């Protein structure tokens, strides 16, 4: 069957997984020369509407409207990375580099609402984040599912789980030479680290249960953008939040692996065409 539209139904997973898949499916639709529709579902994993977060003009639909499109629309549900979308749905139609360049065009068009973006820009300027090291420590719900991922995911390696000692070493090493910005979902951990490192830069947010999250989605988006304002990012193993931030912003990305840290080959591959795309200058950094 020749489809006449591409639909992405974003439901059941968090912000970063939705945004990475959104860019991937939108790029797929463009290269197939098909209309693209987004069905963004507010649920416990993401309790904000797309239009409350972004000013990007997209064709938004609710589920009953999607169902009315009938069999002529192909509907995607998975919040997966760009490369998986290309392998499953686009590799027979166009090349990887062409597709990835289109993904980056879609990412550049993903524009947060003005008031949120202004808050991010003001905070970034005041706290010199362009000179800073951005640290993302995911340290809540992921801890309880590591064993499940180890059992079900062939690409998950328990030996690579990020340790707090690894993050502490990175912060200690860089705190005396540059600002260090911390983004985390763990209120207790944030308080502990601020006592150890009084100069740690932290975005003011309210910790309160919000579905599966510990903070509001708008705060999560703000922290994602702030990480991207940093000169480089150090993130948590098997977390898409800081990876997506690095790819969206073009920032060099490292990951705490066990107690060590390493440059992310995956993020480098996802950034490959960015050096040739206007408006997205490369920021090569070989070392942390």
C-alpha positions as CSV (number, residue, x, y, z in Angstrom):
1,X,0.0,0.0,0.0
2,X,1.2,3.5,-0.8
3,X,0.8,5.6,2.3
4,X,-0.4,9.2,2.1
5,X,0.6,10.5,5.5
6,X,3.0,9.8,8.4
7,X,1.7,10.0,12.0
8,X,3.8,9.9,15.2
9,X,1.7,9.1,18.3
10,X,3.9,10.2,21.3
11,X,2.6,8.5,24.4
12,X,3.9,6.5,27.3
13,X,7.4,7.8,27.5
14,X,9.3,11.0,28.5
15,X,10.3,14.2,26.9
16,X,13.7,13.3,25.4
17,X,12.3,10.0,23.8
18,X,9.4,11.9,22.3
19,X,11.6,14.7,20.8
20,X,14.2,12.4,19.3
21,X,11.5,10.3,17.7
22,X,9.5,13.4,16.6
23,X,12.6,14.7,14.6
24,X,13.2,11.3,13.2
25,X,9.7,10.6,11.9
26,X,9.2,14.2,10.7
27,X,12.4,13.8,8.6
28,X,11.2,10.5,7.3
29,X,7.9,12.1,6.2
30,X,9.7,15.0,4.4
31,X,12.0,12.7,2.5
32,X,9.1,10.5,1.5
33,X,7.2,13.7,0.5
34,X,4.3,12.9,2.8
35,X,2.3,15.1,5.2
36,X,3.4,14.7,8.8
37,X,1.0,14.7,11.8
38,X,1.8,14.6,15.5
39,X,-0.4,13.1,18.1
40,X,1.1,14.2,21.4
41,X,-0.6,12.5,24.4
42,X,-0.5,14.1,27.8
43,X,0.0,11.2,30.2
44,X,1.9,10.4,33.5
45,X,5.2,10.1,31.5
46,X,4.8,13.6,30.0
47,X,2.1,15.9,31.5
48,X,2.4,18.9,29.2
49,X,1.0,19.5,25.8
50,X,3.3,20.0,22.9
51,X,2.0,23.5,22.2
52,X,2.6,24.5,25.8
53,X,6.3,23.8,25.3
54,X,7.0,24.7,21.7
55,X,6.2,27.4,19.2
56,X,7.0,25.1,16.2
57,X,4.1,24.9,13.8
58,X,3.2,21.3,13.4
59,X,0.0,19.5,12.3
60,X,-1.3,18.4,15.7
61,X,-4.0,15.7,15.9
62,X,-5.8,14.0,18.7
63,X,-6.3,10.2,18.6
64,X,-9.9,10.2,17.2
65,X,-8.7,12.4,14.4
66,X,-5.8,10.1,13.7
67,X,-8.1,7.1,13.5
68,X,-10.2,9.0,10.9
69,X,-7.2,9.0,8.5
70,X,-7.8,5.3,8.0
71,X,-5.4,2.8,6.4
72,X,-3.8,5.4,4.1
73,X,-1.8,6.8,7.1
74,X,1.2,4.9,8.6
75,X,1.2,5.4,12.4
76,X,4.4,5.1,14.4
77,X,4.3,4.7,18.2
78,X,7.9,4.0,19.3
79,X,10.0,6.7,20.8
80,X,13.3,5.5,19.3
81,X,16.5,7.1,18.0
82,X,16.9,8.4,14.5
83,X,19.1,5.6,13.3
84,X,16.6,3.0,14.3
85,X,13.8,4.9,12.4
86,X,16.0,5.0,9.3
87,X,16.9,1.3,9.5
88,X,13.3,0.3,9.9
89,X,11.4,2.7,7.6
90,X,13.8,4.7,5.4
91,X,16.9,2.8,4.5
92,X,15.4,1.4,1.3
93,X,14.4,4.8,0.1
94,X,17.3,7.2,0.9
95,X,20.8,7.2,2.3
96,X,21.8,7.7,5.9
97,X,23.6,11.0,5.5
98,X,20.7,12.5,3.6
99,X,18.3,11.4,6.3
100,X,20.5,12.6,9.2
101,X,20.9,16.0,7.5
102,X,17.1,16.2,7.3
103,X,16.8,15.2,11.0
104,X,19.1,18.2,11.9
105,X,16.9,20.5,9.9
106,X,13.9,19.3,11.9
107,X,15.8,19.8,15.1
108,X,16.7,23.4,14.2
109,X,13.0,24.1,13.6
110,X,12.1,22.7,17.1
111,X,11.7,26.0,18.8
112,X,10.6,26.4,22.5
113,X,8.0,29.0,23.4
114,X,9.4,32.5,23.7
115,X,8.9,32.9,27.5
116,X,10.7,29.6,28.2
117,X,13.5,30.3,25.8
118,X,14.0,33.8,27.3
119,X,14.3,32.3,30.8
120,X,16.9,29.9,29.5
121,X,18.9,32.6,27.7
122,X,18.9,34.9,30.7
123,X,20.0,32.1,33.1
124,X,22.7,30.9,30.7
125,X,24.1,34.4,30.2
126,X,24.2,35.2,34.0
127,X,25.8,31.9,34.9
128,X,28.3,31.8,32.0
129,X,27.2,28.5,30.7
130,X,29.0,29.0,27.4
131,X,32.2,28.4,29.5
132,X,30.7,25.7,31.7
133,X,30.7,21.9,31.9
134,X,27.2,20.6,31.9
135,X,26.5,17.5,34.1
136,X,23.3,15.4,33.9
137,X,22.7,12.8,36.5
138,X,19.6,10.8,36.1
139,X,19.1,9.1,39.4
140,X,15.5,8.2,40.2
141,X,13.3,5.8,38.2
142,X,16.2,4.5,36.0
143,X,17.8,2.9,39.1
144,X,14.9,0.5,39.5
145,X,14.8,-0.7,35.9
146,X,18.5,-1.4,35.3
147,X,18.1,-5.1,36.0
148,X,15.1,-5.2,33.6
149,X,17.1,-3.5,30.9
150,X,20.0,-5.9,31.5
151,X,17.7,-8.8,31.0
152,X,15.8,-7.5,28.0
153,X,18.1,-5.2,26.1
154,X,21.1,-6.7,24.2
155,X,22.8,-3.3,24.0
156,X,22.6,-2.6,27.8
157,X,25.8,-3.4,29.7
158,X,25.5,-3.4,33.5
159,X,29.3,-2.8,33.8
160,X,28.8,0.6,32.2
161,X,26.2,2.0,34.6
162,X,27.3,5.5,35.7
163,X,28.5,5.7,39.3
164,X,28.1,8.7,41.5
165,X,31.8,8.5,42.3
166,X,32.5,9.0,38.6
167,X,30.4,12.2,38.5
168,X,32.0,13.4,41.7
169,X,35.5,13.0,40.2
170,X,34.5,14.9,37.1
171,X,33.0,17.8,39.1
172,X,36.0,18.0,41.4
173,X,38.4,18.0,38.4
174,X,36.7,20.9,36.6
175,X,35.2,23.0,39.4
176,X,38.3,25.1,39.9
177,X,38.7,26.0,36.2
178,X,35.2,26.5,34.9
179,X,31.6,26.8,36.0
180,X,29.8,23.5,36.4
181,X,26.1,23.2,35.8
182,X,24.1,20.3,37.3
183,X,20.9,19.0,35.9
184,X,19.3,16.1,37.9
185,X,15.9,14.6,38.7
186,X,17.0,13.7,42.3
187,X,16.2,16.4,44.9
188,X,18.2,14.7,47.6
189,X,21.2,14.2,45.4
190,X,21.1,17.9,44.2
191,X,21.1,19.0,47.9
192,X,24.0,16.8,48.8
193,X,26.1,17.9,45.8
194,X,25.4,21.6,46.5
195,X,26.8,21.1,50.1
196,X,29.9,19.4,48.7
197,X,30.3,22.0,45.9
198,X,28.8,25.3,47.0
199,X,29.7,26.9,43.6
200,X,27.7,24.4,41.6
201,X,25.3,26.0,39.2
202,X,21.7,24.7,39.5
203,X,18.6,25.9,37.7
204,X,15.9,26.8,40.2
205,X,13.0,24.4,39.9
206,X,10.3,22.9,42.1
207,X,10.6,19.3,43.0
208,X,7.1,17.8,43.1
209,X,5.7,14.5,41.8
210,X,4.4,15.0,38.3
211,X,3.3,11.7,37.0
212,X,6.4,9.5,36.7
213,X,8.6,12.7,37.0
214,X,9.9,14.5,40.0
215,X,9.7,18.0,38.3
216,X,7.5,19.7,35.8
217,X,8.0,19.1,32.1
218,X,8.7,22.7,31.4
219,X,11.6,22.6,33.9
220,X,12.9,19.4,32.3
221,X,12.9,21.2,28.9
222,X,14.7,24.2,30.4
223,X,17.4,22.0,31.8
224,X,17.8,20.2,28.5
225,X,18.3,23.5,26.8
226,X,20.7,24.7,29.5
227,X,22.8,21.6,29.1
228,X,23.1,22.5,25.4
229,X,24.3,25.9,26.2
230,X,27.4,24.5,28.0
231,X,30.7,24.0,26.3
232,X,30.4,20.3,26.7
233,X,28.1,17.8,28.5
234,X,28.7,14.8,30.7
235,X,25.7,12.5,31.0
236,X,24.3,9.3,32.5
237,X,24.7,5.9,30.8
238,X,21.6,4.7,29.0
239,X,19.7,8.0,29.4
240,X,18.5,9.8,26.3
241,X,18.0,13.1,28.1
242,X,21.6,14.5,27.9
243,X,22.4,12.7,24.6
244,X,19.5,14.4,23.0
245,X,20.5,17.7,24.5
246,X,24.0,17.3,23.0
247,X,22.7,16.3,19.6
248,X,20.1,19.1,19.5
249,X,22.7,21.7,20.5
250,X,25.8,20.3,18.8
251,X,27.7,20.1,22.1
252,X,30.5,17.6,22.6
253,X,29.2,14.8,24.7
254,X,30.9,12.5,27.2
255,X,29.4,9.8,29.5
256,X,30.3,8.5,32.9
257,X,31.0,4.8,32.4
258,X,31.4,3.0,35.7
259,X,33.8,5.3,37.5
260,X,35.5,6.7,34.4
261,X,34.3,8.9,31.6
262,X,34.4,8.6,27.8
263,X,33.5,10.5,24.6
264,X,30.3,9.1,23.2
265,X,30.7,7.5,19.8
266,X,27.0,7.3,19.3
267,X,26.4,11.1,19.8
268,X,29.4,11.8,17.5
269,X,27.7,9.7,14.8
270,X,24.4,11.4,15.3
271,X,26.2,14.8,14.9
272,X,28.2,13.8,11.8
273,X,26.4,16.1,9.2
274,X,26.2,19.1,11.6
275,X,29.5,20.4,10.5
276,X,28.2,21.0,7.0
277,X,24.8,22.5,8.0
278,X,24.5,26.3,8.1
279,X,23.6,27.6,11.5
280,X,25.0,24.6,13.4
281,X,28.8,25.1,13.9
282,X,30.7,22.1,15.2
283,X,32.3,22.3,18.6
284,X,35.0,19.7,18.5
285,X,36.5,18.8,21.8
286,X,38.8,15.8,22.0
287,X,39.2,15.7,25.7
288,X,37.0,16.5,28.7
